[in-house]
Amino acid sequence: MIATMYAAPGVGLAAPQIGVGVRLVVIDITVGEKDGELIVMANPEILESRGSQSEEEGCLSVPEYSGVTRRPGWVRVRGQRLDGSFYEMEGDGLLARAFAHEVDHLNGRLFLDRLGLLKRDLIVRKLRRRMRRGDW
């Protein structure tokens, strides 16, 4: 998962995006700028969120497409390390956005589900056209 996220390059990846049916996310908001910023969390849940931010957002599951989505400005998240121990983290800005985005994947949602109807329909139509042509 980590190699796939970095190769994309992406800020985060959820296990279901690569066909693995577990509740696991990897996040690195530095996008390769710094070492040691990788977060690996199993069973993440957002315990608390505050504020909001609206920013352009994309997704490794729907490459080449993006749209403005509203996400929390700050989150407190609880999850597990790979050894099974529980821990909590807080984050704002891009980290809050990344956690919200990846937890959405674990719950079966894409960023497309958070777009306005017109923008979502436009992207869906483009994707369908590409699939019919065999470009997807």
C-alpha positions in Angstrom: 0.0 0.0 0.0 2.7 2.4 0.9 4.7 1.9 -2.3 1.4 2.3 -4.3 0.6 5.6 -2.6 4.1 7.0 -3.1 4.3 5.8 -6.7 1.0 7.5 -7.6 2.0 10.0 -5.9 -0.7 10.5 -3.4 -1.3 11.8 0.1 -3.3 8.8 1.3 -4.6 5.3 0.4 -7.2 3.0 1.9 -6.9 -0.7 1.6 -10.2 -1.1 -0.3 -8.8 1.1 -3.1 -6.4 -1.7 -4.0 -8.9 -4.5 -3.5 -7.9 -5.4 0.1 -11.0 -5.8 2.4 -9.5 -4.5 5.6 -10.0 -1.1 7.4 -6.4 0.2 6.9 -5.2 3.5 5.7 -1.8 5.0 5.0 -1.3 8.8 4.9 1.7 11.0 4.2 0.7 14.7 3.7 4.3 15.6 2.9 4.0 13.8 -0.5 7.7 12.7 -0.3 9.1 16.1 0.9 10.2 14.8 4.3 11.1 11.4 5.8 9.2 9.9 8.8 5.8 11.5 8.2 4.0 8.2 7.3 0.9 7.4 9.2 -0.3 3.8 9.1 -3.6 3.3 11.0 -6.0 0.3 11.2 -9.7 0.7 12.0 -9.6 4.5 12.0 -12.6 6.4 13.2 -13.2 10.1 13.5 -14.1 10.8 17.1 -14.6 14.6 16.8 -14.4 17.2 14.1 -14.5 21.0 14.0 -14.8 23.7 11.5 -14.7 23.2 7.8 -12.5 23.7 4.7 -13.4 23.7 1.1 -10.6 22.8 -1.2 -9.9 21.1 -4.6 -9.6 17.3 -4.0 -8.7 14.4 -6.1 -8.4 10.7 -5.6 -6.2 7.8 -6.7 -9.3 5.8 -7.5 -10.5 8.5 -10.0 -7.2 9.8 -11.4 -7.3 13.0 -13.6 -10.5 14.3 -12.0 -11.0 16.6 -9.1 -13.5 18.9 -7.5 -14.0 21.2 -4.5 -15.2 19.3 -1.5 -16.0 20.4 2.0 -14.2 18.5 4.8 -13.6 19.2 8.5 -10.9 21.7 9.3 -9.8 19.7 12.3 -10.3 16.1 13.4 -9.5 13.8 16.3 -9.0 10.2 15.1 -8.7 6.9 17.0 -7.2 3.8 15.5 -4.8 1.0 15.9 -1.1 0.5 15.2 -0.2 -2.7 13.4 0.7 -4.3 16.7 -3.0 -3.8 17.7 -2.5 -1.1 20.3 -4.9 1.8 20.2 -3.9 5.5 19.8 -5.4 8.9 19.0 -4.2 11.7 16.7 -5.3 15.2 16.0 -4.8 17.0 12.8 -5.9 20.1 10.9 -5.7 21.3 7.3 -4.5 18.7 4.9 -4.1 16.0 7.5 -7.8 16.5 8.6 -8.8 16.3 4.9 -6.7 13.2 4.3 -8.2 11.3 7.3 -11.8 12.3 6.3 -11.1 11.2 2.7 -9.6 7.9 3.6 -12.2 7.1 6.2 -14.8 7.8 3.5 -13.2 5.1 1.4 -13.5 2.6 4.3 -17.2 3.5 4.5 -17.7 3.0 0.7 -17.7 6.7 -0.3 -15.7 8.5 -2.9 -14.9 12.2 -3.0 -17.4 12.3 -6.0 -20.2 11.7 -3.5 -19.3 15.0 -1.8 -19.4 17.1 -4.9 -22.3 19.2 -6.1 -24.7 17.4 -8.4 -23.6 19.3 -11.6 -19.9 18.6 -11.1 -20.4 15.0 -10.0 -22.7 14.3 -13.1 -20.1 15.9 -15.4 -17.3 13.7 -14.1 -19.5 10.6 -14.1 -20.5 11.3 -17.8 -16.8 11.7 -18.7 -15.8 8.5 -16.9 -18.6 6.5 -18.7 -17.6 7.9 -22.1 -14.0 6.9 -21.4 -15.1 3.4 -20.3 -17.1 2.9 -23.5 -14.1 3.9 -25.5 -11.8 1.6 -23.5 -9.7 4.5 -22.2 -10.4 3.6 -18.6 
